[in-house]
Amino acid sequence: MSLEGTTKPDQSILLEWFMFVKALRAKKGDRAFSDLQIYHLLLKTHSAQEVTTLLETAKTTPGLKKIATSVQKSLSGEWISKALRKTLTPWTFTIHFKS
């Protein structure tokens, strides 16, 4: 398990922090730490590439796959397209313009 640009103790601390967030979400719900809050907190101390690497590592760490995948999906916008596909069809979408 290696995260570019982080030391081994830093990696362990970050993965431990993810476990804490996971436990907090289990107790208080996903709003305790939203996916975007997690991402923005990590960006305060790490580059976007380091955060991406951390999420990939977390996905292979027992117990962290679900939360890491959720954060990645939120950042990719994948959830938006899935939600739209479920609710919209080409003939139900209407754009109204104000004149």
SEMAR-286042 format. One record per residue (C-alpha): residue number from 1; residue in three letters; y, z, x. Coordinates in nm, 3 decimals. Each point is the difference from the previous one (the first is absolute). Layout:
BEGIN
<r><seq>NUM</seq><type>ALA</type><py>Y</py><pz>Z</pz><px>X</px></r>
...
***
This chain:
BEGIN
<r><seq>1</seq><type>MET</type><py>0.000</py><pz>0.000</pz><px>0.000</px></r>
<r><seq>2</seq><type>SER</type><py>0.319</py><pz>-0.116</pz><px>0.170</px></r>
<r><seq>3</seq><type>LEU</type><py>0.353</py><pz>-0.036</pz><px>-0.132</px></r>
<r><seq>4</seq><type>GLU</type><py>0.230</py><pz>-0.214</pz><px>0.214</px></r>
<r><seq>5</seq><type>GLY</type><py>0.303</py><pz>0.189</pz><px>0.123</px></r>
<r><seq>6</seq><type>THR</type><py>-0.127</py><pz>0.344</pz><px>-0.095</px></r>
<r><seq>7</seq><type>THR</type><py>-0.173</py><pz>0.261</pz><px>0.209</px></r>
<r><seq>8</seq><type>LYS</type><py>-0.340</py><pz>0.140</pz><px>-0.094</px></r>
<r><seq>9</seq><type>PRO</type><py>0.149</py><pz>0.333</pz><px>-0.125</px></r>
<r><seq>10</seq><type>ASP</type><py>0.257</py><pz>-0.194</pz><px>-0.206</px></r>
<r><seq>11</seq><type>GLN</type><py>-0.280</py><pz>-0.204</pz><px>-0.161</px></r>
<r><seq>12</seq><type>SER</type><py>-0.185</py><pz>0.315</pz><px>-0.097</px></r>
<r><seq>13</seq><type>ILE</type><py>0.314</py><pz>0.157</pz><px>-0.145</px></r>
<r><seq>14</seq><type>LEU</type><py>0.077</py><pz>-0.311</pz><px>-0.207</px></r>
<r><seq>15</seq><type>LEU</type><py>-0.354</py><pz>-0.020</pz><px>-0.137</px></r>
<r><seq>16</seq><type>GLU</type><py>0.008</py><pz>0.375</pz><px>-0.072</px></r>
<r><seq>17</seq><type>TRP</type><py>0.331</py><pz>-0.051</pz><px>-0.183</px></r>
<r><seq>18</seq><type>PHE</type><py>-0.164</py><pz>-0.271</pz><px>-0.212</px></r>
<r><seq>19</seq><type>MET</type><py>-0.273</py><pz>0.251</pz><px>-0.095</px></r>
<r><seq>20</seq><type>PHE</type><py>0.271</py><pz>0.249</pz><px>-0.103</px></r>
<r><seq>21</seq><type>VAL</type><py>0.174</py><pz>-0.264</pz><px>-0.214</px></r>
<r><seq>22</seq><type>LYS</type><py>-0.333</py><pz>-0.093</pz><px>-0.157</px></r>
<r><seq>23</seq><type>ALA</type><py>-0.064</py><pz>0.366</pz><px>-0.092</px></r>
<r><seq>24</seq><type>LEU</type><py>0.353</py><pz>0.041</pz><px>-0.136</px></r>
<r><seq>25</seq><type>ARG</type><py>-0.038</py><pz>-0.313</pz><px>-0.214</px></r>
<r><seq>26</seq><type>ALA</type><py>-0.331</py><pz>0.132</pz><px>-0.134</px></r>
<r><seq>27</seq><type>LYS</type><py>0.176</py><pz>0.319</pz><px>-0.107</px></r>
<r><seq>28</seq><type>LYS</type><py>0.335</py><pz>-0.136</pz><px>-0.121</px></r>
<r><seq>29</seq><type>GLY</type><py>-0.063</py><pz>-0.369</pz><px>-0.069</px></r>
<r><seq>30</seq><type>ASP</type><py>0.105</py><pz>-0.318</pz><px>0.181</px></r>
<r><seq>31</seq><type>ARG</type><py>0.367</py><pz>0.078</pz><px>-0.055</px></r>
<r><seq>32</seq><type>ALA</type><py>-0.021</py><pz>0.291</pz><px>0.247</px></r>
<r><seq>33</seq><type>PHE</type><py>0.024</py><pz>-0.263</pz><px>0.274</px></r>
<r><seq>34</seq><type>SER</type><py>0.035</py><pz>-0.356</pz><px>-0.127</px></r>
<r><seq>35</seq><type>ASP</type><py>-0.137</py><pz>-0.283</pz><px>0.212</px></r>
<r><seq>36</seq><type>LEU</type><py>0.355</py><pz>-0.107</pz><px>0.086</px></r>
<r><seq>37</seq><type>GLN</type><py>0.101</py><pz>0.356</pz><px>0.093</px></r>
<r><seq>38</seq><type>ILE</type><py>-0.295</py><pz>0.015</pz><px>0.238</px></r>
<r><seq>39</seq><type>TYR</type><py>0.100</py><pz>-0.331</pz><px>0.157</px></r>
<r><seq>40</seq><type>HIS</type><py>0.367</py><pz>0.096</pz><px>0.039</px></r>
<r><seq>41</seq><type>LEU</type><py>-0.087</py><pz>0.339</pz><px>0.151</px></r>
<r><seq>42</seq><type>LEU</type><py>-0.226</py><pz>-0.166</pz><px>0.255</px></r>
<r><seq>43</seq><type>LEU</type><py>0.269</py><pz>-0.258</pz><px>0.084</px></r>
<r><seq>44</seq><type>LYS</type><py>0.235</py><pz>0.281</pz><px>0.104</px></r>
<r><seq>45</seq><type>THR</type><py>-0.214</py><pz>0.065</pz><px>0.307</px></r>
<r><seq>46</seq><type>HIS</type><py>-0.209</py><pz>-0.317</pz><px>0.045</px></r>
<r><seq>47</seq><type>SER</type><py>0.052</py><pz>-0.375</pz><px>0.006</px></r>
<r><seq>48</seq><type>ALA</type><py>-0.121</py><pz>-0.217</pz><px>-0.288</px></r>
<r><seq>49</seq><type>GLN</type><py>-0.280</py><pz>-0.129</pz><px>0.226</px></r>
<r><seq>50</seq><type>GLU</type><py>-0.109</py><pz>0.357</pz><px>0.084</px></r>
<r><seq>51</seq><type>VAL</type><py>-0.003</py><pz>0.091</pz><px>-0.370</px></r>
<r><seq>52</seq><type>THR</type><py>-0.209</py><pz>-0.309</pz><px>-0.074</px></r>
<r><seq>53</seq><type>THR</type><py>-0.245</py><pz>0.099</pz><px>0.274</px></r>
<r><seq>54</seq><type>LEU</type><py>-0.010</py><pz>0.357</pz><px>-0.130</px></r>
<r><seq>55</seq><type>LEU</type><py>-0.083</py><pz>-0.121</pz><px>-0.351</px></r>
<r><seq>56</seq><type>GLU</type><py>-0.278</py><pz>-0.222</pz><px>0.135</px></r>
<r><seq>57</seq><type>THR</type><py>-0.139</py><pz>0.297</pz><px>0.195</px></r>
<r><seq>58</seq><type>ALA</type><py>0.030</py><pz>0.229</pz><px>-0.302</px></r>
<r><seq>59</seq><type>LYS</type><py>-0.200</py><pz>-0.250</pz><px>-0.206</px></r>
<r><seq>60</seq><type>THR</type><py>-0.292</py><pz>0.052</pz><px>0.240</px></r>
<r><seq>61</seq><type>THR</type><py>0.035</py><pz>0.380</pz><px>0.003</px></r>
<r><seq>62</seq><type>PRO</type><py>-0.229</py><pz>0.184</pz><px>-0.243</px></r>
<r><seq>63</seq><type>GLY</type><py>0.196</py><pz>0.116</pz><px>-0.304</px></r>
<r><seq>64</seq><type>LEU</type><py>0.314</py><pz>-0.203</pz><px>0.069</px></r>
<r><seq>65</seq><type>LYS</type><py>-0.099</py><pz>-0.353</pz><px>-0.103</px></r>
<r><seq>66</seq><type>LYS</type><py>0.134</py><pz>0.031</pz><px>-0.356</px></r>
<r><seq>67</seq><type>ILE</type><py>0.346</py><pz>0.134</pz><px>0.092</px></r>
<r><seq>68</seq><type>ALA</type><py>0.045</py><pz>-0.244</pz><px>0.292</px></r>
<r><seq>69</seq><type>THR</type><py>-0.103</py><pz>-0.295</pz><px>-0.217</px></r>
<r><seq>70</seq><type>SER</type><py>0.236</py><pz>0.115</pz><px>-0.274</px></r>
<r><seq>71</seq><type>VAL</type><py>0.296</py><pz>0.018</pz><px>0.241</px></r>
<r><seq>72</seq><type>GLN</type><py>-0.081</py><pz>-0.346</pz><px>0.137</px></r>
<r><seq>73</seq><type>LYS</type><py>-0.026</py><pz>-0.151</pz><px>-0.348</px></r>
<r><seq>74</seq><type>SER</type><py>0.336</py><pz>0.149</pz><px>-0.097</px></r>
<r><seq>75</seq><type>LEU</type><py>0.161</py><pz>-0.156</pz><px>0.306</px></r>
<r><seq>76</seq><type>SER</type><py>-0.161</py><pz>-0.340</pz><px>-0.049</px></r>
<r><seq>77</seq><type>GLY</type><py>0.114</py><pz>-0.034</pz><px>-0.360</px></r>
<r><seq>78</seq><type>GLU</type><py>-0.359</py><pz>-0.086</pz><px>-0.097</px></r>
<r><seq>79</seq><type>TRP</type><py>0.011</py><pz>0.249</pz><px>-0.288</px></r>
<r><seq>80</seq><type>ILE</type><py>0.299</py><pz>-0.184</pz><px>-0.152</px></r>
<r><seq>81</seq><type>SER</type><py>-0.178</py><pz>-0.333</pz><px>-0.023</px></r>
<r><seq>82</seq><type>LYS</type><py>-0.312</py><pz>0.164</pz><px>-0.147</px></r>
<r><seq>83</seq><type>ALA</type><py>0.207</py><pz>0.185</pz><px>-0.260</px></r>
<r><seq>84</seq><type>LEU</type><py>0.184</py><pz>-0.318</pz><px>-0.097</px></r>
<r><seq>85</seq><type>ARG</type><py>-0.322</py><pz>-0.199</pz><px>-0.031</px></r>
<r><seq>86</seq><type>LYS</type><py>-0.134</py><pz>0.256</pz><px>-0.247</px></r>
<r><seq>87</seq><type>THR</type><py>0.308</py><pz>0.001</pz><px>-0.222</px></r>
<r><seq>88</seq><type>LEU</type><py>0.147</py><pz>-0.350</pz><px>0.019</px></r>
<r><seq>89</seq><type>THR</type><py>-0.126</py><pz>-0.342</pz><px>-0.089</px></r>
<r><seq>90</seq><type>PRO</type><py>0.200</py><pz>-0.319</pz><px>0.064</px></r>
<r><seq>91</seq><type>TRP</type><py>0.096</py><pz>-0.040</pz><px>-0.366</px></r>
<r><seq>92</seq><type>THR</type><py>0.114</py><pz>0.361</pz><px>-0.058</px></r>
<r><seq>93</seq><type>PHE</type><py>0.253</py><pz>0.019</pz><px>0.279</px></r>
<r><seq>94</seq><type>THR</type><py>0.355</py><pz>-0.083</pz><px>-0.110</px></r>
<r><seq>95</seq><type>ILE</type><py>0.322</py><pz>0.011</pz><px>0.197</px></r>
<r><seq>96</seq><type>HIS</type><py>0.320</py><pz>0.063</pz><px>-0.193</px></r>
<r><seq>97</seq><type>PHE</type><py>0.330</py><pz>-0.107</pz><px>0.151</px></r>
<r><seq>98</seq><type>LYS</type><py>0.335</py><pz>0.139</pz><px>-0.102</px></r>
<r><seq>99</seq><type>SER</type><py>0.271</py><pz>-0.261</pz><px>-0.041</px></r>
***
